[in-house]
Amino acid sequence: MMQDSDEELRLNKRIRELEHELELSKIKYSILADCTDCGLWEYDIETKCLNQSKKLHGIWEHENLIIPNYQETVLGWGLIHPEDLDVFKAYCNSMDSGVPSFQYDLRAVTDNSEFTWLRYTGSTYYGEDGKPKKVVGKTIDVTKEKREKEDLERKANLDSLTKLNNKVHTRSLIEDYLNGHDNEKTMHGFYLIDIDNFKQVNDTWGHLCGDNILVQFASRILGSFTVRDIVGRVGGDEFLVFVPNIRSYAEAKRIAQKIVTRGSNLQMENQQVITVSVGMSVYPKDAQSYDALYRSADLALYHAKRKGKNVFCAYDKKRKYQIRKNKGERREAYNEIIYKNMEDIETKLFDYSFEMISTTDDIGAAIYNIMQEVGIYYDLFRVSIVEYDNKTKIGKVSKFWTKEEKTEPIEQELETFFTQNWSTVEERFYGLKFYVSNEELDKEGKKESVGKQMQGRCFVQFPILDGEELLGVITYEKLQTNSAGMLPREGHWTPSQISTLSCISKMISSYLLKLNTKSELADELLYTGYALDSQKLTFYVIDSNSYELLYVSNYASELFPNIAVGKKCYEAVMNQKQACPNCPIAGLTNNMKHFATELYSEEFETWFTTSVSVIQKENKKKQYLLCWTDVTAFLERVRSTDQLTGTLSYDKFYAEAIKKLSNTERNYSILYFGIKDFARINDEFGFEIGDMVIKLLANRFLDVLSEHELICRIKGDDFILMVEDKDPEHLKERTYLMCRTTEIFLRTIYPTMNMYCICGMYKITEEDYSLSAVLDKANKARKKAYQQFTGDHSFFIYTREYERQEMEELQLERDILDALKSDQFQVYIQPKVSLESKKIGGGEALVRWIKPDGTIVPPGRFIPLAEKNGMVIEIDHEVYNVLFRQIRTWLDEGKDVPVISINVSRLHLLDDEFPKFFESLVDSYGIPHNLIEVEITESVFFDKVDRMISMISKIRDMGFLISMDDFGTGYSTLNIMSNLPLDIIKIDGKFFMNTPLDERNRTIISAIVNLTKSLDFSIVCEGIETSEQVNYITDENCDFAQGYYFYKPMPMSEFSKLI
């Protein structure tokens, strides 16, 4: 008994120890769970019950949440993303089947009604019988990881410069769409866009300017289309737009014209206007595949270029196109005959040809011998080589062999045929390696006109190509019929013959190109020498690091007596001890290869155009080629004064300004002047009075300038002044006085005109190497001054801070593009409450920009920029589609949908097609027009009043409600209130900002209400936040209220719960 008692004590002690260890394990597990940023769970395979121990956040953030019948329960909750249901089922099946370990990623709804990426990782534990019992695992939030991966994938699909879809991704998107929407009853537009004369832009102004044009154009063209459209950059200056579901061919052409119009309003810094050309093809009318659509649009684009550019051309199957050279994609069209088996080549004939052409100095004779040998070997009728001169547009027979004795008439006819039909020949070889004409083509009805001398022949042709440019054709001909009129067996071209002739033709083409190139180089060397001698061009080459002279031209030695190889260029040329401050090399920024500028040499009393080009030899250091051209005589011939005002012409001003800037003893600033709304003076008082004002303005400026200062008139009322800048504060005061006194002077003479000076100012620094860039900065400052005008004269100083803001604005523009592509813009709705029933009587759709990290960008930060660059159109289209899709869902669910208002930008109202577009978009969702309220701001009527009233009337006549937003912020509409096609007035929330309401605001609000009620408009009061405001507007008989007192803007899912 004692022994049993001791054993029991030991057993009880062991049990207590195990219980203690278990308790410690629980504590450790609890600590581990609290420190682990993941959800821990355990799944019982037999009961299909999951025990959730801890979750990251939300309603599950507590211990031991038990989920019975796990798979059915979670599916019943509807938490899994529809696209990931199969993944979730596979995850559950892995647990139930006892898979040793697994990992699944899927999306599930979180508490804020958004989908989050979750990663489920589990390991299975087995019983002593070897059967799976439980699965222990963890759940990790991998949303950030997934979004970063998606962001990387998205960036890989974008063009690095313009942030548009790149070439490969554009093609993939279009092909995916065509494959997924294979309906030949639906029409899609395919537009190939090319910036006109873009190479000239790069060559003249540099690649930095060219890149800026590309970015601006990409932004503008993207802002002209909706998210459903596909926009990409498919070449250097070549863009592609694919617009699905076009209603008619006429609409397709309107879109093409819109691209031309939108793309042709860009302006470079030097005021040069950029234009674009567009080639259009339409699915399924013109083609049904990406390649065929591209080829058709490419041909149409080339035709648009030939028509003079700045136009669009639609592809027409009936038109004979000239093939576009050196640009665009080319269809890969290989004939199965050629190059299948290199053993098919007739070795003996090929070896003879190679030896003949490679062992002689007389390539022309060798080619003729090869043609003769081939003709005899294959018993051919004749062999000819025709080369086409793209400059003279003439085809010339350069080599000819035939069995016939008389060849001259045949050669003349061949030349005539190829000269007249070269475009047809080019189309024949579009993507093809050779062309065969025989009786099989006759049966298919595809035989082409080949000329009288080639009819009745069976021939094969091979192209002579320089890159993608067709330079000529080699033709091998057989007699097609014998004396009985039958096609002999040998009339066919065998694979062996075609393979052999293809190799020989390529060899001949290669040597012909070398022969022609050698001749062209010899001519070029001769003519270049004459050109250099006649122009007396001075040039030399220097080392990029040491500035040591490496080569000196003859005329450089004559112009600069001290110049010699080995000296420093600034010592030998300019007699300087260090690099020249105005050296053109300083202009080589951002990988530019060429830069040119003008400078004045006091020593020679001569104006020079100096240019620098980068020379990069293989395995050698970078070198610079500098060229000097005396342009003094040319500048003297330039007209020096403006005919109207007597001030300097721009060219003379530019020349004199550079001369003054070469004197570093004085500091200068640029003032860019103008008169606000000067065009209105011409419109109201006539051009004669307008010219008088300009003369008076010029005389006023001339009176206050010193002898060291300059003035010129650019155009209209735009003047540039180059003034001395001894003291910044003094210059500010001087500019202010110039503006003020000029305004008083002009008003004294013309008292009925309200004229205000606008001025932009820029201080020239030592870092400024380009006068054009300096003038551009002053002009930007003037535009900024114009924007900031508040009823008095205005001037703005261009500073580094403003330059930084410009860069930030450019970055914001790119961020907006990214946001559009990644669906960062979301639609919120702020309810409107009926003051009579205190129930929801409507809602306003608002756009919210929510970044992937949750950051909200205020509308005031991006809407003004989007209005400025036109991207607001794309944002609005996105909002419209999202909102209308949701309204359609509410209607299908049987909800009592209130009137929802949406904002319409002024840019929309400038488009004559907008009313039809808007109506068709609403109708496509089957939404009654009376459920949509179109909001316009009062500022819409500040300009072009009649046009705005006409556009809004069209929208209202379609059955949509019209409301005026922000009413009261400007009183320019009061005199036309009775004529406005409105239904609702929204009193601006600024009147309710003072709490409690002061007597002044009460008076204004009461006056607006009385006026509005007398015109039978409904009234909505914005910005309502207190009960006092609610009581006041209720007493004033206002209809609706909108503000944080009732509801703040909310996601559509929350608004859905309120209706």
Secondary structure, 3 states (H helix, E strand, C coil): CHHHHHHHHHHHHHHHHHHHHHHHHHHHHHHHHHHCCCEEEEEECCCCEEEEEECCCCCCCCCCEEECCHHHHHHHHCCECHHHHHHHHHHHHHHHHCCCEEEEEEEEECCCCCEEEEEEEEEEEECCCCCEEEEEEEEEECHHHHHHHHHHHHHHCECCCCCCECHHHHHHHHHHHHHHCCCCCCEEEEEEEEECCHHHHHHHHCHHHHHHHHHHHHHHHHCCCCCCCEEEECCCCEEEEEEEEECCHHHHHHHHHHHHHHHCCCECCCCCECCEEEEEEEECCCCCCHHHHHHHHHHHHHHHHHCCCCCEEECCCCCCCCCCCCCCCCCCCCCCCCCCCHHHCCHHHHHHHHHHHHCCCCHHHHHHHHHHHHHHHCCCCEEEEEEEECCCCEEEEEEEEECCCCCHHHHHHHHHHHHHCHHHHHHHCCCCCCEEECHHHHHCCCCCCCCHHHCCEEEEEEEEEECCEEEEEEEEEEECCCCCCCCCHHHCCCHHHHHHHHHHHHHHHHHHHHHHHHHHHHHHHHHHHHHHHHHCCEEEEEECCCCEEEEECHHHHHHCCCCCCCCEHHHHCCCCCCCCCCCHHHHCCCCCCEEEEEEEECCCCEEEEEEEEEEECCCCCEEEEEEEEECHHHHHHCCCECCCCCCECHHHHHHHHHHHHCCCCCCEEEEEEEECCHHHHHHHHCHHHHHHHHHHHHHHHHHHCCCCCEEEEEECCEEEEEEECCCHHHHHHHHHHHHHHHHHHHHHHCCCCCCCEEEEEEECCCCCCCHHHHHHHHHHHHHHHHHCCCCCCEEEECCHHHHHHHHHHHHHHHHHHHHHHCCCEEEEEEEEEECCCCCEEEEEEEEEEECCCCCEECHHHHHHHHHHHCCHHHHHHHHHHHHHHHHHHHHHCCCCCCEEEEECCHHHHCCCCHHHHHHHHHHHCCCCHHHEEEEEEHHHHHCCHHHHHHHHHHHHHCCCEEEEEEECCCCCCHHHHHHCCCCEEEECHHHHCCCCCCHHHHHHHHHHHHHHHHCCCEEEEECCCCHHHHHHHHHCCCCEEECCCCCCCEEHHHHHHHC
